[in-house]
Amino acid sequence: MIWFTSDTHFGHDNIIHYDKRPFKTITEHDQELITRWNSVVLPDDEVYHLGDFCLHRSREIVDSILLQLHGIKMLVKGNHDSKAVTKSPHWLFVTHYHEMMVDNQHICLQHCRKMKWNKDSEGSWMLHGHSHGASPATYNILDIGTMLWNYTPISFEMVQNQMKENNLNVCGIT
Protein backbone atom coordinates (compact mmCIF):
# COMPACT_ATOMS: atom_id res chain seq x y z
CA MET A 1 0.00 0.00 0.00
CA ILE A 2 0.98 3.61 -0.45
CA TRP A 3 0.48 6.11 2.38
CA PHE A 4 0.89 9.88 2.76
CA THR A 5 1.34 12.09 5.81
CA SER A 6 2.96 15.33 6.94
CA ASP A 7 3.47 17.59 9.91
CA THR A 8 3.97 14.90 12.54
CA HIS A 9 6.29 17.30 14.39
CA PHE A 10 7.78 14.64 16.67
CA GLY A 11 9.47 16.30 19.66
CA HIS A 12 7.89 19.73 19.05
CA ASP A 13 6.36 20.82 22.39
CA ASN A 14 4.52 23.84 20.97
CA ILE A 15 2.70 21.81 18.31
CA ILE A 16 0.28 20.48 20.94
CA HIS A 17 -0.96 24.01 21.63
CA TYR A 18 -0.58 25.35 18.08
CA ASP A 19 -2.78 22.63 16.56
CA LYS A 20 -4.82 21.97 19.70
CA ARG A 21 -3.66 18.36 19.50
CA PRO A 22 -5.41 16.09 22.03
CA PHE A 23 -2.30 15.10 23.99
CA LYS A 24 -1.10 16.27 27.41
CA THR A 25 2.65 15.97 26.78
CA ILE A 26 4.98 15.70 23.82
CA THR A 27 6.00 12.23 25.02
CA GLU A 28 2.35 11.11 24.91
CA HIS A 29 1.97 12.81 21.50
CA ASP A 30 5.00 11.11 20.00
CA GLN A 31 4.12 7.66 21.32
CA GLU A 32 0.50 7.95 20.17
CA LEU A 33 1.56 9.05 16.66
CA ILE A 34 3.91 6.06 16.44
CA THR A 35 1.14 3.71 17.63
CA ARG A 36 -1.42 5.14 15.20
CA TRP A 37 1.08 5.08 12.29
CA ASN A 38 1.87 1.43 12.96
CA SER A 39 -1.82 0.56 13.30
CA VAL A 40 -2.33 1.22 9.57
CA VAL A 41 1.10 0.95 7.91
CA LEU A 42 2.64 -2.49 7.35
CA PRO A 43 6.43 -3.02 7.26
CA ASP A 44 6.58 -3.26 3.43
CA ASP A 45 4.19 -0.37 2.69
CA GLU A 46 5.49 2.88 1.17
CA VAL A 47 5.04 6.07 3.21
CA TYR A 48 5.60 9.52 1.73
CA HIS A 49 6.12 12.03 4.52
CA LEU A 50 5.59 15.56 3.18
CA GLY A 51 7.71 17.39 5.68
CA ASP A 52 7.98 18.63 9.24
CA PHE A 53 8.71 15.15 10.46
CA CYS A 54 10.55 16.04 13.63
CA LEU A 55 11.99 18.99 15.50
CA HIS A 56 14.84 17.00 17.11
CA ARG A 57 18.39 18.03 16.29
CA SER A 58 19.83 14.75 17.58
CA ARG A 59 20.42 12.16 14.87
CA GLU A 60 20.09 9.38 17.46
CA ILE A 61 16.59 10.51 18.46
CA VAL A 62 15.51 10.96 14.82
CA ASP A 63 16.83 7.50 13.94
CA SER A 64 15.10 5.99 16.98
CA ILE A 65 11.73 7.39 15.90
CA LEU A 66 12.19 6.30 12.28
CA LEU A 67 13.14 2.77 13.36
CA GLN A 68 9.91 2.49 15.36
CA LEU A 69 7.73 3.43 12.37
CA HIS A 70 6.58 0.75 9.92
CA GLY A 71 7.08 1.13 6.20
CA ILE A 72 9.59 2.19 3.62
CA LYS A 73 9.81 5.93 4.25
CA MET A 74 10.45 8.78 1.82
CA LEU A 75 10.75 12.41 2.89
CA VAL A 76 9.67 15.47 0.98
CA LYS A 77 11.48 18.01 3.10
CA GLY A 78 9.58 20.56 5.19
CA ASN A 79 10.66 23.86 6.71
CA HIS A 80 11.22 22.30 10.17
CA ASP A 81 13.29 19.32 9.02
CA SER A 82 16.85 19.71 10.32
CA LYS A 83 19.98 18.03 8.98
CA ALA A 84 19.51 15.37 11.67
CA VAL A 85 16.21 14.52 9.96
CA THR A 86 17.30 14.81 6.34
CA LYS A 87 20.61 12.97 6.78
CA SER A 88 19.11 9.92 8.49
CA PRO A 89 19.86 6.71 6.58
CA HIS A 90 16.36 5.46 7.39
CA TRP A 91 14.76 7.39 4.51
CA LEU A 92 14.77 5.71 1.11
CA PHE A 93 15.21 9.22 -0.31
CA VAL A 94 14.91 12.87 0.71
CA THR A 95 13.84 15.57 -1.75
CA HIS A 96 12.13 18.98 -1.90
CA TYR A 97 9.56 17.86 -4.48
CA HIS A 98 8.42 14.53 -5.85
CA GLU A 99 6.18 13.36 -8.68
CA MET A 100 4.73 9.88 -8.93
CA MET A 101 2.11 7.78 -10.70
CA VAL A 102 -0.30 5.55 -8.76
CA ASP A 103 -2.99 3.64 -10.66
CA ASN A 104 -2.62 6.00 -13.65
CA GLN A 105 -3.02 9.04 -11.38
CA HIS A 106 -0.24 11.63 -11.59
CA ILE A 107 0.54 13.09 -8.15
CA CYS A 108 2.85 15.95 -7.14
CA LEU A 109 4.11 15.99 -3.56
CA GLN A 110 5.42 19.10 -1.84
CA HIS A 111 5.48 20.39 1.72
CA CYS A 112 3.92 23.78 0.94
CA ARG A 113 0.70 24.10 -1.04
CA LYS A 114 1.11 25.34 -4.61
CA MET A 115 -1.58 26.66 -6.89
CA LYS A 116 0.24 25.58 -10.08
CA TRP A 117 2.12 22.30 -10.52
CA ASN A 118 3.21 19.94 -13.26
CA LYS A 119 0.26 18.56 -15.26
CA ASP A 120 -2.29 20.40 -13.08
CA SER A 121 -4.46 21.08 -16.13
CA GLU A 122 -4.34 17.36 -16.99
CA GLY A 123 -5.89 16.17 -13.70
CA SER A 124 -2.71 15.80 -11.66
CA TRP A 125 -3.13 16.03 -7.88
CA MET A 126 -1.15 18.23 -5.49
CA LEU A 127 -0.74 16.71 -2.03
CA HIS A 128 0.80 18.95 0.60
CA GLY A 129 1.20 19.66 4.28
CA HIS A 130 2.39 22.81 6.07
CA SER A 131 -0.98 24.59 6.35
CA HIS A 132 -2.20 22.59 9.37
CA GLY A 133 -5.74 22.52 7.99
CA ALA A 134 -5.92 26.23 7.17
CA SER A 135 -6.07 25.54 3.41
CA PRO A 136 -9.32 23.93 2.31
CA ALA A 137 -9.30 21.22 -0.35
CA THR A 138 -9.79 22.73 -3.77
CA TYR A 139 -9.44 21.56 -7.36
CA ASN A 140 -7.14 18.51 -7.10
CA ILE A 141 -5.30 19.88 -4.01
CA LEU A 142 -5.41 18.11 -0.65
CA ASP A 143 -3.74 18.82 2.71
CA ILE A 144 -2.59 15.48 4.10
CA GLY A 145 -1.38 16.84 7.45
CA THR A 146 -1.63 14.21 10.19
CA MET A 147 -3.82 16.43 12.38
CA LEU A 148 -6.56 16.25 9.74
CA TRP A 149 -6.56 12.45 9.51
CA ASN A 150 -6.78 11.24 13.12
CA TYR A 151 -2.97 11.40 13.45
CA THR A 152 -2.37 8.55 11.00
CA PRO A 153 -1.01 8.41 7.47
CA ILE A 154 -3.73 8.23 4.81
CA SER A 155 -3.75 5.69 2.00
CA PHE A 156 -3.86 6.42 -1.71
CA GLU A 157 -7.41 5.02 -1.69
CA MET A 158 -8.39 7.46 1.07
CA VAL A 159 -6.94 10.34 -0.93
CA GLN A 160 -8.79 9.15 -4.01
CA ASN A 161 -12.09 8.92 -2.07
CA GLN A 162 -11.55 12.37 -0.57
CA MET A 163 -11.00 13.84 -4.02
CA LYS A 164 -14.24 12.22 -5.22
CA GLU A 165 -16.19 13.33 -2.11
CA ASN A 166 -15.04 16.89 -2.55
CA ASN A 167 -16.00 16.75 -6.21
CA LEU A 168 -12.47 17.72 -7.13
CA ASN A 169 -12.43 16.45 -10.72
CA VAL A 170 -10.66 13.16 -10.04
CA CYS A 171 -9.53 11.80 -13.41
CA GLY A 172 -12.33 13.71 -15.10
CA ILE A 173 -15.02 12.70 -12.58
CA THR A 174 -17.11 15.72 -11.51
N, C-alpha and C positions, 0 to 999 in steps of 0.2 A: 504494500500500500504506500501511497504518497501522502505526506502530511505537511501542513504549513503552520507556522506560529511566528510570533514576534513579541518583543517587549516583555520578556519574562523578568528582566531586571533582578536576577538573583543577587542577593547581598546588598540591595539598595534600600536602606531604611526608609527614606522619604517616600518611596513609591506606594507604601501602604496608605499614607495620608493623601498623596497626590491623586491616586486613582480610587480612593475609598475602598481599597481591597479588604475583604472580610477576614483579615488575619490580625492577631494581637501583636506578634513579633515577627521580625524578619526571619528568624529561625523557623518558626511555624510556617510562614509564607514559603520559604525555600523548600522545606520538606513536603509540603502539600502540593506544590507545583511538580516536584519530582514524582510523587505518588500518582497524581492525575495524569501526567505525561505517560508514565509507564502503564497506566490502566488502559490506554488506547493504542499505544505504539508498541509493536513487536520488535524484537532484536534485529530483524532483517529489513524492516520498513525504512523508507527514505523520509527524512525530516528536513525541510528547508526552513531555517530560522532566519527571519527577515530583520534581524538586528536588535540591539539593546538586550543582548543575552544576559550580561552580568556586569556588575559594577566593580567586582574584585580586581585588584591590581596584582594579586599573587597568582602566579602560574599554577602553583600546587592546588590552590582552592578551585580555580577554574577547571583544571584537569579532573579534580575529584568530583565536581558536579557533572561534567560531561561523561565521566565513566559510569555514573549512576543512571544516566538517561538511556533508555532503549533507542535503537535505531542507528542508521547510518546518517550522520549529521553534516549538513552543509550550511554555511553562514553567509548571508548577504549582510555585510557590515552595517551597523547602525552608529549613530553619533556618540553613544556611550560605550562602545566596545573598545577596550584598551588593547595594547599590544599583548598583554597576558591572555586576553581572549582570542585575538586574531592569530597569534603564533602557536596556539595549542595544536599538537599533532592529532587531536581527536576529532578534528573536522576533516571531511573528505576534501573540501576546498573552501576557500574564503574569497569573496569577491564583493564589489560594490553594486553589481547589477548582474542579473542572470535571466536568460530566456530559456524556455523549455517547451516541449510538446508533450501533452498527456491526452491520450485518446483523441487525437486529431485537434486538440484545443491548444492554441498558442497562448503561452502565459509569460508575462514579464514580471519579474520579482525585484522589488527595490524597497529600501527601508522607508523612504519618504514618498508620499503620494505625488504622483505626476499627473498632469492633465493631458499630456501627449506622450505616446510611447510607440515603439516599433509595432507596426501592423494594427494600430488601434482602430483604423477605419475598416479593417478586415475582420473584426470580431475578436481580436486578441484581448485578453484580460490583463489588468494591472492589479496585482496583489501587493499590499504594502502594510506597514505598521506605522509607528511614530506618532500618530495622531491621538492615540488612546481613546478612540471612539468619538472624537470631535468632528470627524469627517464622515458624513453619511455615505452609504453606498450609492453610487451613481452609475451611469452607463459603463458597464464592464469594469468597474473599479470596486475593490472590496478591501476593507481594513481587517486583517487577520490577527490583530493584537489579542494576546491571550486573555486579557480582561473581558473581552467581548464574547468569549467562547468557553465560559466556565473554567478558565485557567487550564485548558488542554489544547494541544494542537488540533487542527481541524483537517479532515481528509479532503482529498480532491473531490470526492462525491459530495461532501458537505458544501464545499465551495460551489460546485456545479448546481446543487439544489438551491443554494442561497441566491445565485444569479438568476435562476428561473423564478423563484419566489418574488424577487424584487423586480421581475419583468425587465431584466437588464440586457435583453437582446443576446442571449446565449446562443451562439452559432446560428443566428438568424431567427431564433424563437422570440416572439414578442407577445 
